[in-house]
Amino acid sequence: MSRILYEHIDLGNDDVPKIKGTRTKVVQIVLDKLAYGWSPEEIHFQHPHLSMGQIYSALAYYADHQEELDAEVEKGLQEMDITRERLGPSLLVKRLKKKGLL
């Protein structure tokens, strides 16, 4: 069985897909597209250190591994919710509530 290779994507020892030669995770590019609706050109504008080929490769990798990357995003969101709940409201929120501003 042959393995599909993505020219600009590398899986490190942690099995996290990253853009080769950078510390940029594929999921970061995907979240820019999903959260902000950015086109590949806008992603390039926001991340000028990435080439258009790298951006398209990240989006292609996501298209082929969507379920796995969506699960990674969901896990991160759940961990963030747990941390927020554990920490409680920030000092700023507490002060604003005390002054009746929230």
QUIZISUL-V459867 format. One line per field, one symbol per residue. ss: DSSP state (H for helix, E for strand, C for the rest). psi: psi as a letter, one per 40 degrees, with the letter a starting at -180 (. if undefined). burial: 1 if it has 24 or more other ideal C-beta (glycine too) atoms within 12 Angstrom, else 0. A space follows every 50 residues. Layout:
ss: ???
psi: ???
burial: ???
This chain:
ss: CCCCCCCCEEECCCCCEEECCCCCEHHHHHHHHHHHCCCHHHHHHHCCCC CHHHHHHHHHHHHHCHHHHHHHHHHHHHHHHHHHHHHCCCHHHHHHHHCC CC
psi: hihhihdehhhadefhhihheiehiddddddddddefiidddddddgeei iddddddddddddefddddddddddddddddddddddaiiddddddddee e.
burial: 00000101110000001110010111111111100000010010001001 00011111111100100010011000000000000000000000000000 00
